[in-house]
Amino acid sequence: MFRATLSVLCLGTLASCGLNVGPVSYRTDLVLGVCSPGSPAAAAASECPSITTNPGTVRTEVITRLDDRAARFQGQSEITAVADGEIKVRTTLTSAQATNLFTTTGSIAFATPIVGAPDPSNPSFIADQHGRFDAQQFRDPNLYPPGYHWVVDTRIDASDVTSAVAGTDSTTGQSTIDINFDSKGAAEWSKITDAAYAAYHADPSEAPATAQVAIFLDTEVLTAPIVTGAGQSNQTEISGNFTADEASTLAVLISEGPLPARVSIVSINGQPESPPSN
């Protein structure tokens, strides 16, 4: 066990392991632009206004966080500042892995349901969800219970998470992420889940929407389970429709915390990022 763990850590920073590995065969080249504050989502290049206050400091902070992510993920990456305030990432990861790991802002939030269908034209909806939404998810009743949207709980956030570890559910075989909270986060999470369980306990045969809680990553609901047990406190296990590789990436994003600024893909493997299709 200890040998396997050490080898994974060394892959992230091979030079620090004292290994003579020779030339690195990078698979993916990303050039990223650092964007001014906005929604938690990674920005399209056309939606990436330049930072006007301390841009060099912010870019350095982004590089530091990307280095932290790379060190936790199996692979080797080289992350450097380049001209025009951009960041270059060369990595042995695939383009899909690199995009998920290095361009996701990684801002998580926890939420409870409130009456009112999701409506991006409604300022109350925007305020309740703090601008976090992906309209494509509105049609999924597992993520948005019919007639309800979410209220983000501002008393618990990524700063209250002490660790996140990918795993596998021993019963279902599904990939999972175990999230651990500090004492403040555990107290608030307990309140959220106790309230949801009380709603479930009132009628477990037909659990109401208020028996659910949601965990967001940036603008997407990762999972919105019905709480079927009381006494949850410093740890929660989430599962969803993600692979083991995706669970590992999500665990790194949650553990390392969000980027200090959004980023956009300027180019990938030497090709400009394609604009989104209408």
C-alpha positions as CSV (number, residue, x, y, z in Angstrom):
1,M,0.0,0.0,0.0
2,F,2.7,2.5,1.0
3,R,4.7,1.7,-2.1
4,A,1.8,2.3,-4.4
5,T,0.9,5.6,-2.8
6,L,4.5,6.8,-3.0
7,S,4.7,6.0,-6.7
8,V,1.6,8.0,-7.5
9,L,2.9,11.0,-5.6
10,C,6.2,10.8,-7.4
11,L,4.6,10.7,-10.8
12,G,3.3,14.2,-10.2
13,T,6.7,15.7,-9.5
14,L,9.3,13.2,-10.8
15,A,12.3,15.6,-10.3
16,S,11.6,15.8,-6.6
17,C,11.7,12.0,-6.4
18,G,15.3,11.9,-7.5
19,L,14.5,9.8,-10.5
20,N,16.3,9.9,-13.9
21,V,13.4,9.6,-16.2
22,G,14.8,11.1,-19.4
23,P,12.7,13.2,-21.9
24,V,9.0,13.5,-21.1
25,S,6.5,12.6,-23.8
26,Y,3.7,15.1,-23.3
27,R,0.3,14.3,-24.7
28,T,-1.5,17.6,-24.3
29,D,-0.6,21.3,-24.6
30,L,-3.0,23.9,-23.1
31,V,-2.7,27.6,-23.2
32,L,-5.0,29.3,-20.7
33,G,-6.2,32.8,-20.2
34,V,-6.9,34.1,-16.7
35,C,-10.2,35.9,-16.5
36,S,-11.6,38.6,-14.2
37,P,-14.2,37.5,-11.6
38,G,-17.5,36.0,-12.8
39,S,-19.6,32.9,-12.4
40,P,-17.8,29.8,-11.0
41,A,-17.8,28.2,-14.5
42,A,-14.7,28.1,-16.7
43,A,-15.1,30.9,-19.2
44,A,-15.2,30.8,-23.0
45,A,-12.5,32.9,-24.6
46,S,-15.1,35.5,-25.7
47,E,-16.3,35.8,-22.0
48,C,-12.8,36.2,-20.5
49,P,-12.2,39.9,-19.7
50,S,-8.7,40.6,-18.5
51,I,-7.9,41.1,-14.9
52,T,-7.1,44.8,-14.1
53,T,-6.1,44.5,-10.5
54,N,-2.8,42.7,-9.7
55,P,-3.0,40.5,-12.7
56,G,0.5,39.1,-12.2
57,T,-0.2,38.1,-8.6
58,V,-3.5,36.4,-9.6
59,R,-1.8,34.5,-12.4
60,T,0.9,33.3,-10.0
61,E,-1.8,32.2,-7.5
62,V,-3.6,30.3,-10.3
63,I,-0.3,28.5,-11.3
64,T,0.3,27.5,-7.7
65,R,-3.1,26.0,-7.5
66,L,-2.8,24.2,-10.8
67,D,0.6,22.8,-9.6
68,D,-1.1,21.5,-6.5
69,R,-3.7,19.7,-8.6
70,A,-1.0,18.2,-10.9
71,A,0.9,16.9,-7.9
72,R,-2.1,15.1,-6.6
73,F,-3.0,13.5,-10.0
74,Q,-1.3,10.6,-11.6
75,G,0.7,12.1,-14.5
76,Q,3.4,14.6,-15.1
77,S,2.8,18.3,-15.9
78,E,4.8,21.4,-16.6
79,I,3.0,24.7,-15.8
80,T,4.5,28.0,-16.7
81,A,3.6,31.7,-17.2
82,V,3.9,32.9,-20.8
83,A,3.5,36.2,-22.6
84,D,0.2,38.2,-22.7
85,G,-0.7,37.1,-19.2
86,E,-1.4,33.5,-20.2
87,I,-0.5,30.1,-18.7
88,K,0.9,27.2,-20.6
89,V,0.3,23.6,-19.4
90,R,2.2,20.7,-20.9
91,T,1.0,17.3,-19.5
92,T,1.1,13.6,-20.0
93,L,-2.7,13.5,-19.4
94,T,-5.2,13.2,-22.2
95,S,-6.8,16.3,-23.4
96,A,-10.1,15.3,-21.7
97,Q,-8.3,14.7,-18.4
98,A,-6.3,17.9,-18.7
99,T,-9.4,20.0,-19.5
100,N,-11.3,18.7,-16.5
101,L,-8.3,19.1,-14.1
102,F,-6.9,22.4,-15.2
103,T,-9.9,24.5,-16.5
104,T,-12.6,23.6,-13.9
105,T,-12.8,26.4,-11.4
106,G,-13.6,23.8,-8.7
107,S,-16.0,25.9,-6.6
108,I,-18.3,23.6,-4.6
109,A,-21.5,24.5,-2.8
110,F,-24.2,22.8,-0.8
111,A,-27.9,23.6,-1.2
112,T,-31.4,22.8,0.0
113,P,-34.6,22.9,-2.1
114,I,-37.1,25.7,-2.3
115,V,-40.5,25.9,-4.0
116,G,-40.3,27.5,-7.5
117,A,-39.2,26.0,-10.8
118,P,-35.8,27.0,-12.1
119,D,-36.1,30.2,-14.1
120,P,-32.9,32.0,-15.2
121,S,-35.0,35.2,-16.0
122,N,-36.0,35.4,-12.4
123,P,-33.6,37.4,-10.2
124,S,-34.8,35.5,-7.1
125,F,-33.7,32.2,-8.8
126,I,-30.3,33.7,-9.7
127,A,-29.8,34.9,-6.1
128,D,-30.9,31.7,-4.5
129,Q,-28.5,29.6,-6.6
130,H,-25.8,32.3,-6.6
131,G,-25.6,32.1,-10.4
132,R,-24.9,28.4,-10.3
133,F,-26.9,26.5,-12.9
134,D,-26.7,24.5,-16.1
135,A,-30.0,24.8,-17.9
136,Q,-29.5,21.4,-19.5
137,Q,-29.9,19.9,-16.0
138,F,-33.4,21.4,-15.4
139,R,-35.1,18.5,-17.2
140,D,-33.5,15.9,-14.9
141,P,-35.9,15.3,-11.9
142,N,-33.1,13.6,-10.0
143,L,-31.1,16.9,-10.0
144,Y,-34.0,19.4,-10.0
145,P,-37.1,18.0,-8.3
146,P,-40.2,19.2,-10.3
147,G,-41.4,22.6,-9.1
148,Y,-38.3,23.3,-7.0
149,H,-34.9,24.9,-7.3
150,W,-32.0,25.2,-4.9
151,V,-30.9,27.6,-2.2
152,V,-27.1,27.6,-1.7
153,D,-26.2,27.5,2.0
154,T,-23.6,30.2,2.5
155,R,-22.7,28.9,5.9
156,I,-20.8,26.0,4.4
157,D,-18.4,26.0,1.5
158,A,-15.1,24.6,0.2
159,S,-13.1,26.1,3.1
160,D,-15.0,23.7,5.4
161,V,-13.8,20.6,3.5
162,T,-10.7,19.0,4.9
163,S,-10.3,16.2,2.3
164,A,-12.0,14.3,-0.5
165,V,-11.0,10.8,-1.6
166,A,-12.2,8.7,-4.5
167,G,-13.5,5.3,-3.7
168,T,-15.9,2.5,-4.7
169,D,-19.2,1.6,-3.1
170,S,-18.9,-1.9,-1.7
171,T,-22.5,-2.7,-2.4
172,T,-23.2,-1.2,-5.8
173,G,-19.7,-1.0,-7.2
174,Q,-20.3,2.7,-8.2
175,S,-17.4,5.2,-8.0
176,T,-17.8,7.5,-5.0
177,I,-16.2,10.5,-3.4
178,D,-15.9,10.7,0.4
179,I,-15.9,14.3,1.6
180,N,-14.7,15.1,5.1
181,F,-15.6,18.4,6.9
182,D,-14.0,20.3,9.7
183,S,-16.0,21.0,12.9
184,K,-17.7,24.1,11.5
185,G,-18.7,22.3,8.2
186,A,-19.7,19.2,10.1
187,A,-22.1,21.2,12.3
188,E,-23.8,22.8,9.3
189,W,-23.9,19.7,7.2
190,S,-25.6,17.9,10.1
191,K,-28.3,20.6,10.2
192,I,-28.9,20.3,6.5
193,T,-29.1,16.6,6.4
194,D,-31.1,16.3,9.6
195,A,-33.8,18.6,8.1
196,A,-33.8,16.6,4.9
197,Y,-34.1,13.3,6.9
198,A,-37.0,14.7,8.9
199,A,-38.9,15.3,5.6
200,Y,-38.0,11.8,4.4
201,H,-39.0,10.2,7.7
202,A,-42.4,11.8,7.6
203,D,-43.3,9.7,4.5
204,P,-40.5,7.4,3.3
205,S,-42.8,5.7,0.8
206,E,-43.0,8.9,-1.2
207,A,-40.2,11.2,-0.1
208,P,-40.9,14.9,-0.8
209,A,-38.4,17.1,-2.7
210,T,-37.5,18.6,0.7
211,A,-35.8,15.3,1.6
212,Q,-33.1,16.1,-0.9
213,V,-29.9,18.0,-0.7
214,A,-27.6,19.1,-3.6
215,I,-23.9,19.4,-4.0
216,F,-22.7,21.7,-6.7
217,L,-19.4,21.8,-8.5
218,D,-19.2,25.2,-10.3
219,T,-22.5,25.5,-12.1
220,E,-23.5,21.9,-12.2
221,V,-25.3,19.7,-9.6
222,L,-23.0,16.8,-9.0
223,T,-25.6,14.9,-7.0
224,A,-28.9,15.6,-5.3
225,P,-29.6,12.5,-3.1
226,I,-32.6,11.8,-0.8
227,V,-31.3,11.7,2.8
228,T,-32.5,8.4,4.2
229,G,-30.5,8.4,7.4
230,A,-30.0,10.7,10.3
231,G,-26.8,11.6,12.2
232,Q,-24.6,12.6,9.3
233,S,-21.9,15.0,10.5
234,N,-18.2,15.2,9.5
235,Q,-18.3,12.9,6.4
236,T,-20.6,12.3,3.4
237,E,-20.2,9.9,0.5
238,I,-21.5,11.1,-2.9
239,S,-22.0,8.9,-5.9
240,G,-23.2,9.9,-9.3
241,N,-23.0,9.0,-13.0
242,F,-19.2,9.3,-13.1
243,T,-16.4,6.9,-13.9
244,A,-13.5,6.1,-11.5
245,D,-11.2,8.5,-13.5
246,E,-13.8,11.3,-13.2
247,A,-14.2,10.5,-9.4
248,S,-10.4,10.8,-9.0
249,T,-10.4,14.2,-10.8
250,L,-13.4,15.5,-8.7
251,A,-11.7,14.4,-5.5
252,V,-8.6,16.4,-6.4
253,L,-10.7,19.5,-7.4
254,I,-12.6,19.4,-4.1
255,S,-9.6,18.7,-1.9
256,E,-7.4,21.4,-3.4
257,G,-10.1,24.1,-3.4
258,P,-11.2,26.4,-6.2
259,L,-8.9,28.4,-8.5
260,P,-8.6,32.1,-7.4
261,A,-9.8,33.1,-10.8
262,R,-11.6,31.6,-13.8
263,V,-9.6,30.5,-16.8
264,S,-10.4,30.1,-20.5
265,I,-8.8,27.8,-23.1
266,V,-6.9,29.9,-25.6
267,S,-5.6,26.9,-27.5
268,I,-5.4,23.2,-27.1
269,N,-2.6,21.2,-28.8
270,G,-1.8,24.3,-30.9
271,Q,-5.3,24.8,-32.1
272,P,-7.5,27.8,-31.1
273,E,-10.4,26.9,-28.9
274,S,-13.5,26.5,-31.1
275,P,-16.4,28.8,-30.2
276,P,-19.4,27.0,-28.7
277,S,-22.0,26.0,-31.3
278,N,-25.5,27.6,-31.2
